[in-house]
Amino acid sequence: MARKNPFLSVMNNEQSAADKPALDYTIRGASKSILNSIGEIAARADKLLEGETIVELDPEIVDGSFIRDRLEEDEQEFNELVEAIRDRGQDSPILVRPHPEAAGRYMVVFGHRRLRAAKQLGLKVRAVVKDLKDADHLLAQGQENSARASLSFIEKAMFAHQIARRHPDNDNRLVMSALSLDKATLSKMLSVASLPPEIISAVGAAKGVGRDRWYELKSLLEKPSNLDKAAQYIATDEFTVKRGDERFNSLLAWIKTSSKGSKAPAARTQKWTSYDRSLAVDSKTDGRTYTFALKAKEAVGFGEFLSERLPELFEAYREKTQQGD
């Protein structure tokens, strides 16, 4: 739904000289520039709109961000937002920048759902326009999402992956600042985000699934045979009819079950003794090999007898199997 305006100083043109720059992601004294709390991230996102003039733009000249932060839209939440804007109007402005490649157009930094709602309602969208470079755009988008948007773990991981790929540096300080991450968490995020795109896309946002379970799936799919099984499973009706977290849960369960089923069967043994006890046979198979052990006084003689007749015995076996008996 439409949010109560969190930008208390939207129309205030004065900014304290003591305030830190909203887009300063190289904060002195902060190890790798990691923000300390969601409240701090929200405050920095808010500062992007403080003291700025709000304008009304035609949604048709505003394009989406060059980096995607959602795998799927929660249609129920979006419909609630549409109804709230219909009833009360757009409470808080979105942030846009002049489009870096198309004159006369704009690009959303954050506020995609509000833009979509305005377009659906046939309304102008209230926006603040700021001339931002790509790095500042990414930082602002990440801070807004971390502070307010209900992004799932995998959506944040994919967002982090896109930033790291577009703006590589030695310590990923931009990614960590944008999403308030430490190195260990970012490492796991980037690891999970390296899953095949078709797997992530098929599973979707999985909003109730956290870091540890995604990392468990990633570890299982590092085995090529498991990855092949996953690719086959996500194409089945059994998988595609599921929604939300059920898709992730079913895929993880499928991989675990099929992995157990692919293990070599337990060894089986069998014993046979002739009626006169002159020959005893111990046989054993592990699903790959089959061995005989002949014992008692006829062991050597019967063993030589079998060896001499192996060709005709094999032909008899082959004929039997070909007949389907």
DAJOSUL-V726822 format. One record per residue. RES is the residue in three letters. PHI is phi in whole degrees, -180 to 180 (* if undefined). PSI is psi in degrees with one decimal (NA if undefined). OMEGA is omega in degrees with one decimal (* if undefined). Layout:
# DAJOSUL-V726822
RES | PHI | PSI | OMEGA
RES | PHI | PSI | OMEGA
This chain:
# DAJOSUL-V726822
MET | * | 168.7 | -178.8
ALA | -65 | 131.7 | -176.3
ARG | -84 | 146.0 | 171.7
LYS | -62 | 137.3 | -173.0
ASN | -59 | 113.2 | -180.0
PRO | -86 | -7.5 | -175.0
PHE | -92 | 84.9 | -170.7
LEU | -66 | -19.6 | -176.1
SER | -116 | 31.8 | -175.5
VAL | -56 | -40.4 | -175.4
MET | -100 | 9.9 | -179.4
ASN | -91 | 116.4 | -175.8
ASN | -86 | -2.3 | 179.9
GLU | -101 | 137.3 | 179.0
GLN | -130 | 130.2 | -178.1
SER | -62 | 137.0 | 178.6
ALA | -66 | -18.9 | -179.6
ALA | -80 | -14.0 | -179.4
ASP | -66 | 143.9 | 176.3
LYS | -80 | 148.0 | 177.4
PRO | -59 | 138.2 | -176.4
ALA | -64 | -27.9 | -174.8
LEU | -109 | 19.9 | 179.5
ASP | -82 | 96.9 | -179.4
TYR | -100 | 17.0 | 172.9
THR | -121 | 54.5 | -175.2
ILE | -65 | 127.3 | -179.1
ARG | -65 | 138.9 | 175.3
GLY | 82 | -5.3 | 177.7
ALA | -101 | 119.9 | -176.7
SER | -61 | 115.0 | -179.5
LYS | 56 | 23.2 | 172.9
SER | 61 | 33.2 | 179.7
ILE | -79 | 127.1 | 178.5
LEU | -73 | 144.3 | -169.4
ASN | -84 | -22.0 | -176.0
SER | -159 | 159.6 | 176.3
ILE | -61 | -35.9 | 178.7
GLY | -61 | -39.7 | 178.9
GLU | -67 | -40.2 | 178.0
ILE | -62 | -44.5 | 179.7
ALA | -61 | -41.1 | -179.7
ALA | -63 | -40.1 | 179.9
ARG | -69 | -38.1 | 176.4
ALA | -64 | -40.0 | 179.8
ASP | -61 | -39.0 | -175.4
LYS | -63 | -21.0 | 178.9
LEU | -63 | -24.4 | -177.2
LEU | -107 | -7.3 | -178.0
GLU | -66 | 135.0 | 175.0
GLY | 72 | 10.1 | -177.9
GLU | -102 | 150.9 | 178.8
THR | -80 | 132.2 | 177.3
ILE | -91 | 129.6 | 179.0
VAL | -119 | 164.8 | 175.4
GLU | -109 | 126.2 | -176.3
LEU | -119 | 150.2 | 171.7
ASP | -72 | 121.3 | -178.9
PRO | -56 | -23.5 | -176.9
GLU | -71 | -15.6 | 179.3
ILE | -106 | 14.5 | 179.3
VAL | -115 | 120.9 | 179.7
ASP | -99 | 161.2 | 178.0
GLY | -70 | 166.8 | 177.7
SER | -63 | 153.1 | 178.1
PHE | -76 | -3.9 | 177.5
ILE | -130 | 131.2 | -173.7
ARG | -87 | 138.6 | 179.5
ASP | -121 | -0.7 | 177.7
ARG | -129 | 139.1 | 175.3
LEU | -85 | -30.4 | 179.7
GLU | -157 | 159.9 | -178.9
GLU | -101 | 136.4 | 172.9
ASP | -81 | 103.3 | -172.8
GLU | -66 | -32.4 | 178.9
GLN | -66 | -46.5 | 177.6
GLU | -62 | -40.8 | -179.6
PHE | -65 | -42.6 | 179.4
ASN | -63 | -36.7 | 176.4
GLU | -64 | -39.3 | 177.8
LEU | -63 | -43.5 | 179.0
VAL | -59 | -45.9 | -178.8
GLU | -66 | -37.0 | 179.3
ALA | -66 | -41.5 | 178.5
ILE | -69 | -35.3 | 177.5
ARG | -62 | -40.1 | -176.2
ASP | -80 | -43.6 | -170.7
ARG | -117 | -8.0 | -174.9
GLY | 87 | 176.6 | -178.5
GLN | -84 | 108.8 | -175.6
ASP | -67 | -44.8 | -175.2
SER | -123 | 142.9 | -177.1
PRO | -76 | 159.6 | 171.7
ILE | -94 | 168.3 | 177.4
LEU | -113 | 127.2 | 178.2
VAL | -128 | 165.5 | 174.7
ARG | -130 | 152.5 | 172.7
PRO | -56 | 135.4 | -176.7
HIS | -61 | 127.2 | -175.8
PRO | -69 | -14.4 | -175.7
GLU | -127 | -9.2 | -176.8
ALA | -130 | 108.7 | -179.0
ALA | -63 | 138.9 | 177.7
GLY | 83 | 1.7 | 179.0
ARG | -120 | 167.7 | -178.5
TYR | -128 | 161.3 | 177.6
MET | -126 | 133.4 | 179.7
VAL | -70 | 134.2 | 169.9
VAL | -94 | -51.5 | 167.5
PHE | -150 | 153.0 | -177.0
GLY | 112 | 29.0 | -177.3
HIS | -59 | -40.5 | -177.3
ARG | -71 | -36.3 | 176.5
ARG | -66 | -37.2 | 176.0
LEU | -63 | -46.4 | -179.5
ARG | -63 | -39.7 | 180.0
ALA | -65 | -44.0 | 179.4
ALA | -61 | -40.6 | 179.2
LYS | -64 | -42.4 | -179.7
GLN | -65 | -34.6 | -178.8
LEU | -86 | -5.5 | -178.7
GLY | 72 | 31.4 | -178.0
LEU | -110 | 159.4 | 168.9
LYS | -72 | 150.2 | 179.0
VAL | -102 | 131.4 | 178.2
ARG | -80 | 128.3 | -172.3
ALA | -147 | 153.7 | 167.9
VAL | -105 | 131.8 | -179.5
VAL | -104 | 124.4 | 177.1
LYS | -131 | 139.3 | 178.4
ASP | -86 | 99.2 | -175.0
LEU | -116 | 145.8 | 171.3
LYS | -81 | 167.0 | -176.0
ASP | -57 | -44.9 | -177.4
ALA | -62 | -42.1 | 178.6
ASP | -68 | -36.0 | 176.0
HIS | -59 | -48.7 | -178.2
LEU | -64 | -40.7 | 179.7
LEU | -64 | -44.9 | -179.2
ALA | -66 | -42.8 | 179.6
GLN | -64 | -42.4 | 179.6
GLY | -67 | -41.4 | -179.9
GLN | -66 | -41.0 | 178.2
GLU | -63 | -43.9 | -179.7
ASN | -66 | -41.7 | 179.9
SER | -64 | -35.2 | -176.0
ALA | -80 | -33.7 | -168.9
ARG | -132 | -36.8 | -172.4
ALA | -76 | 142.7 | -178.7
SER | -86 | 60.1 | 179.2
LEU | -78 | 142.6 | 178.2
SER | -81 | 172.4 | 179.9
PHE | -59 | -46.2 | -175.8
ILE | -68 | -32.4 | 177.0
GLU | -67 | -41.6 | 176.4
LYS | -65 | -38.3 | 179.3
ALA | -64 | -42.7 | 179.2
MET | -67 | -37.8 | 177.3
PHE | -63 | -44.6 | 178.2
ALA | -62 | -40.5 | -179.9
HIS | -63 | -42.0 | -179.7
GLN | -66 | -40.2 | 177.9
ILE | -65 | -46.6 | -178.2
ALA | -61 | -35.6 | -179.3
ARG | -73 | -36.7 | -179.0
ARG | -81 | -31.7 | -176.3
HIS | -130 | 67.9 | -178.9
PRO | -69 | 138.2 | 171.2
ASP | -148 | 175.8 | -172.0
ASN | -68 | -31.2 | -174.8
ASP | -126 | 10.2 | 178.1
ASN | 53 | 37.5 | -176.0
ARG | -64 | -32.5 | 179.0
LEU | -65 | -43.8 | 179.8
VAL | -64 | -45.6 | -176.9
MET | -65 | -37.1 | 178.0
SER | -69 | -42.0 | -177.3
ALA | -64 | -36.1 | -174.7
LEU | -114 | 7.0 | 179.0
SER | 55 | 58.4 | -176.5
LEU | -116 | 153.8 | 167.2
ASP | -97 | 172.6 | -174.0
LYS | -64 | -39.9 | -177.1
ALA | -63 | -45.2 | 179.8
THR | -66 | -43.1 | 179.2
LEU | -62 | -39.6 | 179.6
SER | -59 | -43.9 | 178.6
LYS | -68 | -38.6 | 178.4
MET | -60 | -48.1 | -178.2
LEU | -67 | -32.6 | 177.0
SER | -65 | -46.8 | 179.8
VAL | -66 | -38.8 | -178.1
ALA | -67 | -13.4 | 178.6
SER | -83 | -0.8 | 173.8
LEU | -58 | 151.8 | 178.0
PRO | -53 | 133.8 | -178.5
PRO | -54 | -34.6 | -178.0
GLU | -67 | -30.4 | 177.7
ILE | -70 | -48.7 | -179.2
ILE | -62 | -44.2 | -179.3
SER | -63 | -39.1 | -179.5
ALA | -67 | -40.2 | -179.6
VAL | -72 | -42.7 | -179.7
GLY | 86 | -162.6 | -170.6
ALA | -67 | -32.0 | 179.0
ALA | 44 | 63.5 | -169.6
LYS | -63 | -23.7 | -179.4
GLY | -93 | 5.4 | -176.2
VAL | -105 | 125.0 | -175.9
GLY | -97 | -170.9 | -173.1
ARG | -59 | -48.3 | -171.7
ASP | -64 | -39.4 | -178.9
ARG | -73 | -36.2 | 174.6
TRP | -64 | -39.5 | -179.6
TYR | -68 | -34.0 | 175.8
GLU | -62 | -45.1 | 178.0
LEU | -62 | -44.1 | 179.2
LYS | -58 | -43.4 | -179.4
SER | -64 | -41.3 | 179.3
LEU | -65 | -38.0 | -176.0
LEU | -81 | -0.9 | 173.3
GLU | -70 | -19.1 | 175.8
LYS | -82 | 118.8 | -175.1
PRO | -53 | -38.8 | -178.4
SER | -66 | -35.8 | 176.8
ASN | -68 | -37.5 | 178.9
LEU | -64 | -39.9 | 177.2
ASP | -63 | -41.7 | 179.4
LYS | -64 | -40.6 | 179.3
ALA | -63 | -43.2 | -179.6
ALA | -62 | -37.4 | 178.3
GLN | -71 | -40.5 | -175.0
TYR | -68 | -40.3 | -176.8
ILE | -68 | -10.2 | 177.5
ALA | -93 | -2.6 | -177.4
THR | -85 | 156.0 | 176.1
ASP | -64 | -34.5 | 179.7
GLU | -56 | -36.5 | -179.7
PHE | -84 | -47.2 | -171.0
THR | -66 | -23.6 | 179.6
VAL | -78 | -12.3 | -178.9
LYS | -81 | 159.5 | -177.9
ARG | -133 | 153.3 | 173.4
GLY | 59 | -138.2 | -176.6
ASP | -62 | -22.8 | -178.7
GLU | -60 | -32.0 | 179.9
ARG | -65 | -46.7 | 178.4
PHE | -63 | -48.6 | -176.5
ASN | -59 | -41.8 | -178.3
SER | -70 | -37.6 | 179.2
LEU | -66 | -45.5 | 179.7
LEU | -62 | -44.1 | 179.6
ALA | -64 | -39.1 | -179.9
TRP | -63 | -45.8 | -179.0
ILE | -64 | -43.5 | 179.9
LYS | -63 | -44.8 | -178.2
THR | -67 | -45.8 | -178.0
SER | -69 | -30.4 | 177.5
SER | -67 | -40.8 | 177.7
LYS | -66 | -38.4 | -178.4
GLY | -69 | -19.4 | -177.4
SER | -87 | -3.7 | 179.1
LYS | -70 | 154.3 | 179.5
ALA | -62 | 138.3 | -179.8
PRO | -65 | 157.2 | 179.8
ALA | -66 | 147.0 | -179.5
ALA | -63 | 141.3 | 177.5
ARG | -120 | 138.1 | 179.1
THR | -121 | 154.1 | 180.0
GLN | -147 | 145.6 | 179.5
LYS | -124 | 143.6 | 176.6
TRP | -141 | 140.4 | 178.4
THR | -134 | 134.5 | 179.0
SER | -66 | 159.2 | -175.1
TYR | -60 | -29.2 | -178.9
ASP | -99 | 6.5 | 177.4
ARG | 63 | 22.1 | 177.8
SER | -86 | -10.4 | 179.8
LEU | -144 | 131.7 | 175.0
ALA | -125 | 136.5 | -178.0
VAL | -124 | 126.3 | 170.9
ASP | -109 | 122.2 | 178.3
SER | -117 | 150.5 | -177.5
LYS | -149 | 136.8 | 174.9
THR | -137 | 143.9 | 175.2
ASP | -115 | 16.0 | -179.3
GLY | 92 | -13.5 | 179.9
ARG | -123 | -33.1 | 179.5
THR | -128 | 158.7 | 178.6
TYR | -138 | 124.9 | -176.9
THR | -125 | 145.9 | 174.9
PHE | -114 | 143.3 | 169.2
ALA | -128 | 115.8 | -177.8
LEU | -98 | 134.5 | -178.1
LYS | -133 | 172.5 | 179.2
ALA | 81 | -178.0 | -167.8
LYS | -68 | -25.4 | -179.9
GLU | -91 | 5.3 | -174.0
ALA | -58 | -50.8 | -176.5
VAL | -67 | -46.8 | -178.6
GLY | -63 | -45.0 | -179.9
PHE | -68 | -36.1 | 177.9
GLY | -61 | -42.8 | 178.4
GLU | -67 | -36.8 | 178.0
PHE | -61 | -46.4 | 177.9
LEU | -63 | -43.3 | -178.0
SER | -60 | -40.7 | -179.2
GLU | -67 | -28.7 | -174.8
ARG | -105 | 12.8 | 179.7
LEU | -57 | -44.2 | 179.9
PRO | -58 | -47.4 | -177.7
GLU | -72 | -31.4 | 176.2
LEU | -66 | -39.8 | 179.1
PHE | -67 | -38.8 | 178.1
GLU | -64 | -37.6 | 177.6
ALA | -66 | -39.8 | 177.4
TYR | -64 | -45.4 | -178.5
ARG | -64 | -39.9 | 179.5
GLU | -64 | -39.1 | -179.6
LYS | -66 | -44.7 | -179.5
THR | -68 | -36.1 | 178.8
GLN | -68 | -27.8 | 177.0
GLN | -80 | -7.4 | 178.8
GLY | 75 | 18.8 | -178.9
ASP | -77 | NA | *
